[in-house]
Amino acid sequence: MVSKRLSLALLLLIVVMAAAGCRTTAKEGRTEETLKLGLIPVEDNFPFFVAEEEGLFNKAGLKVELIPFNSARDRDLALQAGNIDGEVADIVAAALLRKGGTPVKIVSLTMGSTPAEGRFALVARPGTAVNRPEQLKGATLGISENTIIEYVADRLLMEAGVDPGSVQKVAVPQIPERLQLLLGGRLEAALLPDPFATLAEKKGGRVILDDTKLQRNLSQVVLIFREDAIKEKGAAIKKVLQLYGEAADMVSSHPEKYRELFVAKARIPEELKDTYLSPRFSPPRLPAEREVADVQDWMVAKKLLPAPYSYAELVDGTFVPAGGENK
């Protein structure tokens, strides 16, 4: 009888320990749940790499995997397939993903809270006689078609009083190729982001229009997530945004400290590695309604969207403070 009681007690103890082990494993599984972010190695994404380098994610008990992509197309395909939870993109990409059947939402700006962040410039080729926007009429202009690049080009021209339809747009999706065609004189002008715009200037190009000189930012960069990831990993997303803000402040306060990492992670051209500093980054905030609407109005006019999405359909306002129009 004693033996039976002892055996029963041992059996109960084993069951209890097994149950406790299952609970611990489940709890640990939740703690170690991976948040996968797709990033193109450019300066826009640099604070995420700083957060990784400084161990901010690990210190906060988060497992964040930064997955690099060489092109926006590959990044977007990975998001559509569910291979990543979110990505750093732009408002055009967010709307097109939603149109294509992948329910995503913008959770924050990562660059573009002020006009000075994320410089894009319309640069004329070296040796050109063009020095005013109106002289671009009839000129070849290198862009990436149906993207934020073309949106910025059109808006810059319109702000300068030039009809975007009066220039000859040439689709050159790859930025390095666009730069080389410009420097080689095969394009009269090109729309380039930094650091390529700065490099074009260094090699004799002439900046005709610069979006950092406007009253508001045109080329906003946003962090987007699949809606299922927002539902299942919302706490992790909120913490990542807090840590992103910390890393952004580190970079903005001490750019020289991170120069070596910046050159490596943002693929800074060799000619600029000793002089070009990372840009300043603002704390996370939401894009203003007008900013989201303006991009979508352009997309509707281009027949990229049948109708604009409402702000609530495209933006999740639960993670960071709302922001006014950037000025």
Backbone bond lengths (Angstrom), bond angles and torsions (degrees), N, CA, C in turn:
res aa  C-N    CA-C-N  psi(-1)  N-CA   C-N-CA  omega(-1)  CA-C   N-CA-C  phi
1 M - - - 1.472 - - 1.530 110.89 -
2 V 1.331 115.60 -44.51 1.473 120.16 178.38 1.518 110.08 -61.47
3 S 1.363 113.62 -40.65 1.466 118.95 179.80 1.519 111.05 -62.20
4 K 1.348 116.27 -40.06 1.458 119.62 179.73 1.520 111.15 -66.77
5 R 1.351 115.02 -42.13 1.478 118.51 178.60 1.526 110.85 -62.61
6 L 1.335 115.19 -41.09 1.464 119.50 179.52 1.522 110.90 -64.02
7 S 1.318 115.61 -42.43 1.477 119.60 179.20 1.521 111.09 -63.20
8 L 1.356 115.35 -41.11 1.465 119.36 178.88 1.517 111.40 -64.85
9 A 1.335 115.23 -40.68 1.474 119.85 178.90 1.521 111.14 -62.89
10 L 1.344 115.27 -43.01 1.464 119.58 178.91 1.527 111.53 -63.83
11 L 1.345 115.11 -38.99 1.466 120.02 179.77 1.523 110.47 -64.31
12 L 1.340 115.26 -43.79 1.479 119.17 177.93 1.514 111.43 -62.79
13 L 1.348 115.33 -39.61 1.469 119.29 179.36 1.523 111.11 -62.91
14 I 1.325 115.77 -41.43 1.471 120.14 179.48 1.524 111.11 -63.71
15 V 1.372 114.95 -42.41 1.466 119.54 179.59 1.516 110.66 -62.58
16 V 1.349 116.16 -45.12 1.475 120.53 179.89 1.513 110.94 -61.41
17 M 1.350 116.41 -44.52 1.470 120.06 -179.49 1.522 111.05 -65.03
18 A 1.334 115.85 -38.48 1.469 119.55 179.10 1.516 110.92 -64.47
19 A 1.361 114.66 -42.40 1.467 119.14 178.80 1.515 110.65 -63.36
20 A 1.341 114.46 -43.01 1.475 118.43 178.93 1.509 110.52 -62.66
21 G 1.352 114.96 -38.88 1.459 118.94 178.49 1.504 112.02 -63.33
22 C 1.357 115.85 -39.82 1.469 120.02 178.13 1.516 110.72 -63.05
23 R 1.356 115.01 -42.15 1.465 117.90 179.99 1.516 110.90 -65.28
24 T 1.341 116.28 -40.39 1.470 120.21 179.58 1.521 109.88 -63.94
25 T 1.364 114.72 -43.31 1.465 118.43 -179.96 1.520 110.76 -62.53
26 A 1.348 116.16 -43.68 1.461 119.76 179.59 1.511 110.48 -62.77
27 K 1.344 114.93 -43.12 1.472 118.83 -179.89 1.511 110.56 -63.50
28 E 1.361 114.57 -45.22 1.462 118.28 179.28 1.519 110.21 -63.43
29 G 1.338 116.11 -35.96 1.457 119.53 178.77 1.507 111.80 -61.08
30 R 1.335 115.44 -40.24 1.464 118.89 178.82 1.513 110.52 -67.24
31 T 1.349 116.09 -39.92 1.460 120.06 -179.25 1.520 110.54 -64.23
32 E 1.356 115.06 -38.47 1.451 119.72 -175.47 1.532 112.47 -91.82
33 E 1.326 117.72 7.04 1.460 120.76 179.87 1.525 110.20 -55.84
34 T 1.310 115.79 128.10 1.464 120.24 -173.95 1.526 111.44 -86.73
35 L 1.311 115.11 134.49 1.461 121.55 172.06 1.523 106.53 -105.46
36 K 1.335 116.58 116.89 1.457 121.31 -174.20 1.533 109.95 -102.80
37 L 1.335 114.69 122.59 1.464 121.01 -179.36 1.517 110.37 -115.77
38 G 1.332 116.31 129.18 1.457 121.20 176.52 1.522 110.94 -91.63
39 L 1.336 115.67 125.64 1.468 121.00 -176.78 1.517 110.50 -132.76
40 I 1.317 115.89 139.57 1.465 121.20 168.34 1.524 106.66 -91.43
41 P 1.322 119.51 133.78 1.472 121.37 -177.16 1.531 112.12 -69.91
42 V 1.328 115.47 80.58 1.464 122.42 176.57 1.525 107.92 -135.11
43 E 1.323 116.65 170.49 1.456 120.26 -173.61 1.529 113.05 -64.63
44 D 1.329 117.34 -25.68 1.461 120.72 -179.48 1.531 112.33 -55.42
45 N 1.326 116.31 -32.88 1.463 122.10 -172.01 1.522 114.36 -97.59
46 F 1.312 117.01 4.44 1.458 120.55 -168.37 1.530 114.84 -57.70
47 P 1.345 120.93 -41.14 1.471 118.79 -179.81 1.535 113.95 -56.76
48 F 1.324 118.03 -30.24 1.463 119.06 176.91 1.526 111.06 -64.79
49 F 1.338 116.44 -39.29 1.455 119.96 179.20 1.532 111.06 -70.10
50 V 1.332 116.54 -33.73 1.465 120.25 175.59 1.526 110.34 -66.22
51 A 1.324 117.35 -42.67 1.466 120.90 177.69 1.524 110.76 -59.17
52 E 1.327 115.55 -39.78 1.467 120.27 177.85 1.523 110.43 -67.27
53 E 1.323 116.97 -46.45 1.463 122.19 -178.27 1.522 111.65 -61.88
54 E 1.328 117.02 -39.69 1.465 121.80 -178.12 1.535 112.50 -83.04
55 G 1.322 117.01 -0.75 1.452 120.63 178.22 1.512 114.62 71.61
56 L 1.340 116.94 22.87 1.464 119.95 -176.73 1.528 111.82 -65.07
57 F 1.316 116.71 -38.09 1.463 119.55 -179.60 1.531 110.89 -65.43
58 N 1.330 116.19 -47.08 1.462 120.03 -179.02 1.524 111.61 -62.95
59 K 1.334 116.51 -41.84 1.466 120.46 -179.57 1.528 111.27 -61.93
60 A 1.317 116.00 -29.74 1.466 120.48 -179.07 1.529 111.81 -88.85
61 G 1.335 116.96 1.88 1.456 120.24 179.99 1.507 113.79 76.12
62 L 1.336 116.38 24.01 1.461 120.93 -179.95 1.520 110.61 -106.99
63 K 1.295 115.62 144.21 1.460 120.61 173.24 1.522 107.14 -109.07
64 V 1.322 115.43 100.96 1.463 121.45 -177.47 1.524 108.50 -114.48
65 E 1.304 115.94 126.08 1.461 121.47 179.61 1.527 108.81 -108.65
66 L 1.330 116.02 116.73 1.464 121.75 177.91 1.525 107.83 -92.48
67 I 1.308 115.93 112.15 1.467 121.08 -173.96 1.524 109.33 -105.69
68 P 1.342 117.58 115.01 1.466 120.40 -177.34 1.527 112.43 -79.67
69 F 1.333 115.25 144.77 1.463 122.28 174.69 1.525 108.32 -131.60
70 N 1.319 115.48 145.95 1.460 119.91 -179.17 1.521 113.31 -85.44
71 S 1.334 117.05 -14.89 1.460 119.84 -178.90 1.517 110.33 -145.84
72 A 1.323 115.43 155.10 1.467 120.74 177.33 1.529 110.23 -63.96
73 R 1.319 116.81 -34.19 1.470 120.39 -179.39 1.528 110.63 -62.08
74 D 1.333 116.89 -48.38 1.462 120.55 -179.88 1.523 110.86 -63.71
75 R 1.316 116.43 -39.94 1.470 121.20 178.23 1.525 110.79 -61.26
76 D 1.326 116.66 -46.61 1.461 120.84 -178.19 1.531 111.58 -67.00
77 L 1.331 116.78 -37.51 1.467 119.88 177.90 1.527 110.92 -63.46
78 A 1.318 116.59 -38.00 1.466 120.49 178.28 1.519 110.76 -65.52
79 L 1.326 117.18 -38.43 1.464 120.37 177.77 1.521 110.61 -67.16
80 Q 1.327 116.59 -42.20 1.463 120.94 179.21 1.524 111.14 -61.76
81 A 1.319 116.20 -37.10 1.463 121.06 -178.65 1.523 112.82 -79.35
82 G 1.326 117.27 -7.89 1.455 120.68 -178.60 1.515 113.52 80.47
83 N 1.336 117.54 14.39 1.461 121.22 179.51 1.525 112.27 -78.72
84 I 1.320 117.15 -18.50 1.458 122.34 172.89 1.525 107.78 -131.78
85 D 1.323 115.86 156.78 1.466 120.63 -179.13 1.521 112.25 -86.61
86 G 1.327 115.60 -33.50 1.456 119.61 -176.63 1.506 110.65 -156.57
87 E 1.319 115.53 176.86 1.455 120.66 -179.26 1.517 109.99 -157.06
88 V 1.315 115.06 160.72 1.459 121.49 171.03 1.520 106.60 -94.51
89 A 1.328 116.05 121.16 1.463 120.36 -174.49 1.533 109.06 -143.67
90 D 1.312 116.56 -138.42 1.463 122.13 177.63 1.522 108.48 -147.49
91 I 1.320 116.34 174.68 1.462 120.43 -174.93 1.527 111.40 -66.15
92 V 1.321 116.92 -35.92 1.474 120.07 177.03 1.524 110.25 -59.67
93 A 1.330 116.43 -48.66 1.463 120.92 -179.20 1.521 111.34 -62.33
94 A 1.326 117.25 -40.49 1.462 121.07 -179.62 1.529 111.05 -61.29
95 A 1.333 116.20 -45.52 1.464 120.13 -179.44 1.524 111.52 -66.86
96 L 1.333 117.76 -38.90 1.461 120.76 179.84 1.529 111.60 -68.66
97 L 1.330 117.25 -36.69 1.453 120.20 176.97 1.529 110.46 -63.24
98 R 1.323 115.57 -43.82 1.464 119.29 179.47 1.531 110.11 -64.65
99 K 1.313 116.74 -42.57 1.468 120.30 177.72 1.526 111.13 -60.20
100 G 1.336 116.35 -35.84 1.457 120.73 -177.98 1.517 114.43 -79.31
101 G 1.335 116.97 1.74 1.456 119.79 175.27 1.511 115.55 101.87
102 T 1.332 117.41 5.24 1.462 120.66 176.09 1.521 108.49 -103.43
103 P 1.332 118.15 104.93 1.458 120.24 -177.27 1.524 111.62 -70.66
104 V 1.317 115.46 107.47 1.467 121.62 179.28 1.521 109.00 -125.51
105 K 1.329 114.79 159.81 1.457 119.72 174.62 1.524 109.95 -139.64
106 I 1.321 114.69 147.35 1.463 122.03 174.00 1.523 107.56 -77.52
107 V 1.333 116.89 130.05 1.468 119.74 177.88 1.520 112.07 -108.18
108 S 1.328 117.72 -16.44 1.466 120.44 179.37 1.526 110.82 -173.71
109 L 1.307 115.58 156.89 1.452 121.08 162.52 1.519 107.81 -75.62
110 T 1.328 117.31 147.41 1.457 120.54 168.24 1.529 110.77 -115.04
111 M 1.309 116.28 -17.22 1.469 121.50 174.28 1.527 107.74 -156.60
112 G 1.337 115.54 140.37 1.451 118.62 177.41 1.509 114.26 115.52
113 S 1.331 117.00 14.05 1.468 119.35 177.09 1.520 111.65 -69.20
114 T 1.332 116.61 -23.44 1.460 121.83 177.32 1.528 108.33 -128.87
115 P 1.333 118.34 159.37 1.466 120.17 -179.89 1.520 113.43 -60.82
116 A 1.334 117.66 -26.21 1.465 120.64 -175.12 1.524 113.37 -77.51
117 E 1.318 117.88 -13.25 1.460 120.70 -175.16 1.529 111.43 -87.84
118 G 1.335 114.85 131.89 1.460 119.35 174.37 1.511 112.99 74.18
119 R 1.305 116.58 65.75 1.470 121.46 -174.71 1.524 112.67 -68.76
120 F 1.334 115.06 131.22 1.463 124.16 166.63 1.517 107.36 -120.81
121 A 1.307 116.24 141.19 1.465 119.44 -179.57 1.519 110.52 -136.96
122 L 1.318 115.12 143.45 1.457 121.32 172.33 1.527 105.69 -93.71
123 V 1.331 115.57 112.29 1.469 121.99 -171.22 1.519 110.03 -113.07
124 A 1.322 116.20 132.22 1.470 121.64 175.53 1.529 109.41 -89.60
125 R 1.304 115.86 153.08 1.471 120.90 -175.06 1.526 111.89 -64.38
126 P 1.329 117.40 157.06 1.472 120.70 174.99 1.529 110.80 -59.98
127 G 1.311 116.38 139.35 1.454 122.04 177.00 1.511 115.12 81.35
128 T 1.304 118.17 1.73 1.460 121.07 -178.29 1.522 111.67 -72.78
129 A 1.321 115.16 155.66 1.462 120.21 174.71 1.532 110.68 -88.52
130 V 1.337 116.59 -8.04 1.463 120.95 -178.86 1.525 110.45 -72.13
131 N 1.329 115.94 124.23 1.471 119.26 174.98 1.523 113.04 -138.54
132 R 1.352 116.01 2.96 1.468 120.56 177.25 1.528 108.82 -134.14
133 P 1.327 117.48 149.08 1.469 120.71 -176.88 1.524 113.99 -55.48
134 E 1.334 117.51 -40.02 1.469 119.50 -176.64 1.528 112.71 -64.78
135 Q 1.338 116.90 -19.66 1.461 120.23 178.34 1.529 112.47 -77.32
136 L 1.325 116.81 -4.23 1.454 120.93 178.49 1.525 112.74 -80.33
137 K 1.318 117.79 -11.56 1.465 120.74 -179.48 1.530 110.09 -58.14
138 G 1.333 115.32 124.66 1.458 121.01 -178.47 1.514 113.91 86.42
139 A 1.333 117.68 -8.18 1.464 121.09 -177.58 1.525 110.95 -81.30
140 T 1.333 115.65 154.60 1.468 120.29 173.79 1.525 109.03 -78.38
141 L 1.333 115.33 134.72 1.458 121.12 -178.14 1.528 109.03 -129.29
142 G 1.317 116.76 116.15 1.449 121.77 -179.93 1.523 111.83 -78.12
143 I 1.327 116.16 127.51 1.469 121.89 -179.17 1.527 109.25 -141.58
144 S 1.306 116.16 176.72 1.460 122.85 165.12 1.522 105.47 -108.81
145 E 1.314 117.01 116.33 1.461 122.62 -169.51 1.536 112.32 -69.01
146 N 1.335 114.85 140.31 1.467 122.50 175.17 1.534 113.26 59.80
147 T 1.321 115.81 34.60 1.464 122.07 179.79 1.520 109.56 -130.74
148 I 1.334 115.29 179.84 1.464 120.28 176.85 1.528 110.71 -60.43
149 I 1.325 116.94 -27.72 1.468 121.16 177.77 1.529 110.11 -61.00
150 E 1.328 116.61 -48.64 1.465 119.51 -179.55 1.527 110.60 -67.75
151 Y 1.332 116.59 -37.92 1.472 119.80 177.34 1.529 110.56 -58.51
152 V 1.326 117.42 -47.86 1.468 120.62 -179.72 1.528 110.48 -63.87
153 A 1.332 117.16 -42.20 1.469 120.51 178.80 1.526 110.79 -58.61
154 D 1.334 116.01 -46.97 1.469 120.01 -179.48 1.522 111.25 -62.90
155 R 1.328 116.57 -44.75 1.469 119.93 -177.72 1.525 111.45 -67.28
156 L 1.325 117.24 -38.27 1.466 119.87 177.54 1.528 110.90 -62.85
157 L 1.321 116.35 -44.59 1.460 120.24 179.40 1.533 110.49 -63.07
158 M 1.323 116.57 -44.43 1.462 120.32 -179.49 1.524 111.42 -63.08
159 E 1.345 116.71 -40.75 1.473 120.55 177.80 1.527 110.90 -61.67
160 A 1.332 116.15 -29.97 1.470 120.94 -179.70 1.526 112.20 -90.00
161 G 1.338 117.22 3.30 1.458 120.42 178.33 1.516 114.17 82.51
162 V 1.328 117.18 18.82 1.465 121.39 -179.30 1.529 108.88 -110.19
163 D 1.323 116.90 129.61 1.455 121.82 177.29 1.527 109.19 -69.66
164 P 1.352 118.81 121.09 1.469 120.09 178.95 1.530 112.94 -56.58
165 G 1.329 116.95 -26.71 1.454 120.13 178.49 1.515 113.57 -72.59
166 S 1.335 117.65 -9.68 1.465 120.60 -178.21 1.522 112.97 -87.29
167 V 1.339 117.28 -6.32 1.466 120.00 176.82 1.528 108.93 -104.15
168 Q 1.322 116.33 159.74 1.462 121.63 178.43 1.531 108.89 -96.32
169 K 1.314 116.48 97.60 1.464 119.55 -178.83 1.527 110.27 -73.85
170 V 1.324 114.69 134.89 1.470 121.82 177.75 1.527 107.45 -120.57
171 A 1.330 116.75 120.57 1.461 120.75 -178.13 1.524 110.76 -76.91
172 V 1.323 115.31 113.72 1.470 121.75 175.25 1.531 106.01 -133.22
173 P 1.335 117.95 90.09 1.466 121.11 -171.77 1.527 114.97 -61.36
174 Q 1.333 117.22 -39.32 1.457 120.27 -176.10 1.531 110.80 -81.60
175 I 1.324 115.33 123.38 1.468 120.11 -175.41 1.530 112.49 -62.09
176 P 1.334 120.84 -45.90 1.470 119.37 178.63 1.526 112.89 -57.97
177 E 1.339 116.55 -38.68 1.470 119.90 178.14 1.528 110.17 -66.90
178 R 1.324 116.94 -41.29 1.462 121.36 178.28 1.527 110.28 -59.41
179 L 1.324 116.34 -42.88 1.461 121.23 178.56 1.517 111.08 -62.55
180 Q 1.330 117.35 -44.90 1.460 120.39 -178.53 1.523 111.85 -65.69
181 L 1.321 117.22 -39.06 1.472 119.87 177.36 1.521 110.78 -64.23
182 L 1.324 116.32 -36.66 1.464 120.53 177.18 1.526 110.59 -66.09
183 L 1.325 116.03 -51.03 1.468 120.04 -177.75 1.526 111.71 -64.82
184 G 1.344 116.12 -28.76 1.465 120.05 179.07 1.519 113.36 -84.30
185 G 1.337 117.72 0.13 1.456 121.52 176.99 1.512 114.62 81.18
186 R 1.336 117.78 9.72 1.471 120.05 -179.60 1.524 111.51 -86.62
187 L 1.312 116.59 -11.28 1.460 123.12 170.44 1.524 108.02 -124.81
188 E 1.327 115.94 139.49 1.462 118.86 177.51 1.533 110.92 -75.00
189 A 1.321 115.72 -30.82 1.457 120.38 179.35 1.529 108.95 -155.10
190 A 1.326 115.87 165.56 1.464 120.99 178.18 1.515 109.17 -152.86
191 L 1.315 115.90 149.44 1.466 121.88 173.85 1.521 106.79 -94.68
192 L 1.329 116.65 119.19 1.458 121.76 -174.83 1.528 111.34 -130.50
193 P 1.334 117.62 140.79 1.457 120.45 170.95 1.523 109.26 -86.27
194 D 1.316 116.74 161.22 1.458 119.09 169.34 1.526 109.41 -71.79
195 P 1.345 118.10 149.45 1.465 127.98 6.50 1.531 114.83 -84.56
196 F 1.340 117.75 0.47 1.467 120.15 -176.72 1.520 112.13 -67.86
197 A 1.336 116.93 -33.10 1.470 119.50 176.87 1.528 109.96 -64.54
198 T 1.334 116.56 -42.54 1.463 121.10 177.89 1.524 111.05 -63.41
199 L 1.334 116.52 -40.76 1.462 120.34 178.51 1.524 110.98 -65.08
200 A 1.332 116.95 -40.21 1.467 120.13 177.62 1.525 110.63 -60.49
201 E 1.335 116.50 -41.92 1.473 120.10 176.41 1.525 110.72 -61.27
202 K 1.311 116.18 -45.14 1.469 121.41 -178.49 1.521 111.21 -59.08
203 K 1.335 115.75 -30.10 1.464 120.18 -177.87 1.526 112.72 -97.42
204 G 1.325 116.47 15.77 1.460 119.71 173.00 1.508 116.50 105.94
205 G 1.342 117.74 -3.04 1.456 119.85 177.74 1.523 111.30 -68.99
206 R 1.321 116.28 158.43 1.472 121.14 -178.56 1.521 109.29 -117.91
207 V 1.328 116.20 122.72 1.463 120.65 178.24 1.528 108.72 -75.90
208 I 1.327 115.42 120.17 1.461 121.46 179.66 1.531 110.20 -96.47
209 L 1.321 116.32 -41.00 1.463 121.66 179.30 1.521 109.20 -138.10
210 D 1.331 115.16 142.12 1.464 121.40 -174.84 1.526 107.88 -137.25
211 D 1.346 117.26 120.99 1.463 118.09 -174.41 1.527 113.88 -71.87
212 T 1.335 118.15 -13.88 1.464 119.41 176.16 1.527 111.80 -76.69
213 K 1.320 116.98 -8.47 1.470 120.90 179.01 1.526 112.26 -91.90
214 L 1.333 116.38 -3.18 1.460 120.20 -179.74 1.525 110.63 -85.14
215 Q 1.320 115.33 174.59 1.459 120.70 -179.09 1.530 112.44 -79.16
216 R 1.342 117.04 -16.74 1.465 119.47 178.93 1.521 109.63 -148.05
217 N 1.321 114.72 158.88 1.458 120.82 -177.12 1.525 110.93 -78.07
218 L 1.324 116.78 135.12 1.461 121.86 178.40 1.521 112.72 -100.85
219 S 1.319 116.46 -26.68 1.473 120.76 -168.98 1.527 111.41 -107.42
220 Q 1.311 116.69 54.91 1.459 119.65 -174.77 1.533 112.47 -70.31
221 V 1.320 114.05 139.55 1.462 122.07 178.10 1.522 107.60 -104.98
222 V 1.326 116.43 135.70 1.464 120.47 -175.08 1.522 111.38 -128.98
223 L 1.327 115.08 153.85 1.451 122.01 173.03 1.519 107.76 -99.95
224 I 1.321 116.35 123.09 1.468 120.11 -178.49 1.525 109.76 -121.87
225 F 1.321 115.65 150.30 1.458 121.92 177.29 1.520 110.00 -133.84
226 R 1.316 114.91 151.32 1.451 120.09 170.00 1.528 108.42 -62.71
227 E 1.314 116.90 146.11 1.460 120.03 -178.66 1.524 111.92 -64.17
228 D 1.338 118.09 -32.40 1.460 118.78 177.75 1.524 111.28 -67.24
229 A 1.332 117.02 -34.68 1.463 119.93 176.83 1.528 110.97 -68.66
230 I 1.329 116.79 -37.79 1.466 120.59 177.27 1.530 110.26 -61.46
231 K 1.312 115.89 -40.27 1.463 120.61 -179.04 1.527 111.73 -70.30
232 E 1.326 116.62 -42.12 1.460 120.87 -173.46 1.532 113.66 -89.00
233 K 1.338 116.86 -27.44 1.470 119.66 -173.09 1.529 111.67 -127.08
234 G 1.318 116.25 31.06 1.455 120.74 -175.56 1.514 113.84 -58.31
235 A 1.334 117.62 -40.86 1.472 120.61 -179.26 1.522 110.94 -63.59
236 A 1.343 116.26 -40.48 1.469 120.40 178.82 1.522 110.82 -66.80
237 I 1.326 117.19 -40.20 1.468 120.98 179.15 1.528 110.22 -61.98
238 K 1.316 116.56 -43.99 1.464 120.18 179.77 1.524 111.04 -61.56
239 K 1.329 116.77 -41.98 1.460 120.26 179.58 1.521 111.34 -67.73
240 V 1.323 116.46 -39.48 1.470 120.01 178.48 1.526 110.27 -60.20
241 L 1.320 116.87 -40.72 1.463 119.77 178.71 1.524 111.44 -64.67
242 Q 1.316 117.42 -37.58 1.467 120.42 176.36 1.522 110.75 -63.21
243 L 1.328 116.07 -43.81 1.460 120.75 -179.88 1.526 111.30 -69.50
244 Y 1.339 116.01 -34.99 1.462 119.56 174.56 1.534 109.62 -58.43
245 G 1.332 116.61 -43.61 1.459 120.93 178.69 1.514 111.70 -60.24
246 E 1.334 117.01 -40.68 1.465 120.69 177.76 1.531 110.53 -63.22
247 A 1.320 116.01 -45.81 1.464 120.32 -179.23 1.522 111.21 -65.89
248 A 1.330 116.93 -38.58 1.469 121.01 178.11 1.524 110.36 -60.78
249 D 1.318 116.87 -40.34 1.466 120.89 178.04 1.528 110.92 -66.81
250 M 1.326 117.47 -38.72 1.469 121.18 177.06 1.527 110.86 -59.34
251 V 1.335 115.54 -46.53 1.463 120.59 -178.69 1.523 110.94 -65.63
252 S 1.320 116.61 -45.18 1.463 120.87 -177.41 1.528 111.71 -65.94
253 S 1.338 116.38 -34.22 1.462 120.92 -177.72 1.521 112.84 -81.44
254 H 1.334 116.79 -32.06 1.466 120.26 -174.95 1.532 111.40 -137.31
255 P 1.333 117.56 63.81 1.475 119.45 -177.01 1.528 113.78 -60.56
256 E 1.334 117.70 -34.31 1.463 120.31 -178.50 1.526 111.50 -65.57
257 K 1.325 116.24 -32.96 1.461 120.77 -179.30 1.524 111.46 -60.17
258 Y 1.328 115.73 -30.57 1.456 119.96 -174.13 1.529 112.72 -108.48
259 R 1.328 116.87 16.97 1.461 119.19 -176.10 1.525 112.31 -58.49
260 E 1.320 117.60 -47.87 1.466 120.40 -177.06 1.529 111.09 -61.08
261 L 1.330 115.84 -44.23 1.465 119.91 178.33 1.519 110.42 -65.29
262 F 1.324 116.36 -39.29 1.463 121.57 -179.47 1.519 110.86 -62.24
263 V 1.314 116.97 -46.36 1.468 121.21 179.79 1.534 110.23 -59.33
264 A 1.331 116.20 -39.99 1.465 120.23 -177.89 1.522 112.31 -74.63
265 K 1.315 117.33 -47.68 1.464 120.84 -172.55 1.526 113.05 -81.02
266 A 1.321 117.85 -29.58 1.464 120.61 -178.17 1.525 112.28 -97.99
267 R 1.336 116.29 4.16 1.468 121.47 177.69 1.525 112.17 52.71
268 I 1.310 115.02 53.53 1.459 120.53 179.39 1.528 109.40 -72.15
269 P 1.342 118.51 131.39 1.466 120.78 179.98 1.530 112.22 -56.34
270 E 1.307 115.51 146.35 1.455 122.13 -176.78 1.524 112.22 -52.85
271 E 1.324 116.52 -38.48 1.472 120.24 -177.07 1.530 113.17 -66.67
272 L 1.334 117.39 -17.07 1.469 120.81 -176.06 1.522 113.57 -112.09
273 K 1.316 117.62 -2.43 1.466 119.70 -169.45 1.526 113.83 -62.32
274 D 1.320 118.50 -24.34 1.469 120.64 -178.82 1.526 113.39 -94.75
275 T 1.315 117.27 -9.44 1.468 119.28 -174.33 1.525 114.43 -124.51
276 Y 1.307 117.08 -28.33 1.465 120.53 -173.42 1.526 110.46 -84.37
277 L 1.327 116.69 120.95 1.454 121.97 -179.47 1.522 111.14 -98.47
278 S 1.317 115.75 155.69 1.459 119.67 175.79 1.520 109.63 -64.35
279 P 1.328 117.59 149.04 1.462 120.63 179.33 1.523 111.25 -73.37
280 R 1.324 116.29 170.73 1.457 121.37 174.46 1.529 109.46 -82.45
281 F 1.303 115.30 148.25 1.460 121.08 -179.85 1.524 109.61 -125.32
282 S 1.323 116.30 136.68 1.459 121.60 178.65 1.530 110.21 -90.02
283 P 1.330 117.88 162.54 1.469 120.45 174.69 1.525 109.89 -61.95
284 P 1.319 117.88 155.44 1.470 120.76 178.75 1.524 112.04 -58.50
285 R 1.312 116.08 139.98 1.458 122.51 172.70 1.519 108.05 -157.95
286 L 1.306 116.10 167.93 1.456 120.45 179.65 1.522 111.13 -84.00
287 P 1.334 117.69 149.56 1.462 119.12 171.08 1.523 109.16 -68.51
288 A 1.305 116.52 150.06 1.469 120.64 177.94 1.527 109.46 -73.67
289 E 1.315 115.74 158.11 1.466 120.36 -178.32 1.522 111.66 -60.32
290 R 1.322 117.05 -39.47 1.470 119.54 -179.38 1.526 110.79 -63.03
291 E 1.328 116.84 -38.41 1.456 120.55 -178.05 1.528 111.39 -64.52
292 V 1.327 116.03 -40.86 1.464 120.62 178.13 1.530 110.38 -69.83
293 A 1.322 116.18 -39.73 1.470 120.75 -178.77 1.526 111.55 -67.14
294 D 1.329 117.68 -41.00 1.472 120.71 -177.81 1.528 111.58 -61.02
295 V 1.323 116.21 -43.71 1.466 120.04 179.47 1.526 110.09 -63.12
296 Q 1.323 116.51 -44.00 1.465 119.56 -178.02 1.534 112.30 -70.16
297 D 1.312 117.70 -33.88 1.464 119.61 175.26 1.520 110.59 -60.79
298 W 1.322 115.85 -41.04 1.474 120.24 176.46 1.525 110.12 -63.17
299 M 1.327 116.84 -41.51 1.461 120.71 -179.71 1.530 111.56 -64.97
300 V 1.312 117.02 -38.61 1.469 120.66 177.77 1.528 109.48 -64.75
301 A 1.338 116.40 -43.52 1.465 120.61 178.98 1.526 111.19 -62.04
302 K 1.336 116.30 -32.34 1.469 121.38 178.77 1.533 112.34 -85.22
303 K 1.338 116.06 -0.34 1.464 122.95 -177.47 1.535 112.31 63.96
304 L 1.324 115.94 28.89 1.456 120.53 173.57 1.526 111.01 -85.20
305 L 1.335 115.96 -22.60 1.457 122.83 175.48 1.521 108.15 -132.01
306 P 1.339 117.94 142.92 1.464 119.13 175.26 1.526 112.08 -72.74
307 A 1.337 115.74 -30.49 1.466 122.02 179.03 1.518 107.15 -161.39
308 P 1.333 117.82 152.73 1.464 119.02 179.87 1.525 112.05 -71.92
309 Y 1.318 115.74 148.98 1.457 120.84 171.69 1.529 108.57 -78.27
310 S 1.310 115.71 152.89 1.456 118.78 174.04 1.526 108.67 -70.34
311 Y 1.315 116.05 161.55 1.467 120.40 179.44 1.526 109.87 -58.54
312 A 1.325 117.23 -43.51 1.473 121.39 -178.72 1.522 112.39 -65.44
313 E 1.331 117.65 -28.66 1.461 120.82 179.23 1.524 111.67 -72.54
314 L 1.316 116.35 -28.87 1.460 120.03 -173.51 1.524 113.70 -106.52
315 V 1.328 117.83 -16.76 1.466 121.34 -174.42 1.525 110.32 -127.29
316 D 1.338 116.35 132.68 1.458 122.12 174.04 1.529 108.03 -101.41
317 G 1.312 116.12 116.67 1.461 120.58 -174.41 1.506 115.31 -95.29
318 T 1.329 118.08 19.46 1.466 120.18 -173.38 1.529 114.40 -94.61
319 F 1.324 118.39 -6.00 1.461 119.67 -171.76 1.528 114.63 -105.01
320 V 1.326 117.60 -37.39 1.464 120.54 -177.23 1.511 109.55 -134.51
321 P 1.336 117.94 163.43 1.466 120.08 -179.25 1.525 112.34 -64.30
322 A 1.320 115.59 150.55 1.462 120.52 174.25 1.523 108.57 -69.36
323 G 1.314 115.95 146.56 1.446 119.96 178.05 1.521 110.42 -118.42
324 G 1.305 115.45 150.24 1.452 119.46 173.42 1.517 109.16 -80.16
325 E 1.312 115.44 177.41 1.462 119.26 177.69 1.516 108.74 -60.73
326 N 1.347 116.37 134.42 1.469 119.24 -175.75 1.524 110.19 -69.45
327 K 1.312 114.80 132.82 1.476 121.29 179.35 1.515 109.78 -143.59
